[in-house]
């Protein structure tokens, strides 16, 4: 939208719409249950809550929940992940991360937008982003 708001809709199996994904919640629960050396989860710690409204398909546009001071200037979608550039030059990614395409230094998936800290640490400003099926390309400018 003109004000920098981002609306999302469609398939959300991998959290690519930044809406609660049952598949990702179950994946997190399984990873914690099978973690080496981890203590068992107590009932109140279960990551998959019964009363959470998981969304597999979002049939109509839903406003992306970003902090109010962030305005989106560009966005791109891969097969199962999404990336957005803000007016301040930050890059946020979310969705399926199996191949590291979210840029957070791991292969974790996320149904919440997360800032790519690497760009901030390197003094780089995101200008444009393009997602491929399992990749993310970002055009940056050096700050300074």
Helices and strands as residue ranges (DSSP letters): E 7-11, H 22-33, G 43-45, E 57-63, E 72-77, E 81-86, E 91-95, E 110-115, H 117-121, E 124-131, E 136-142
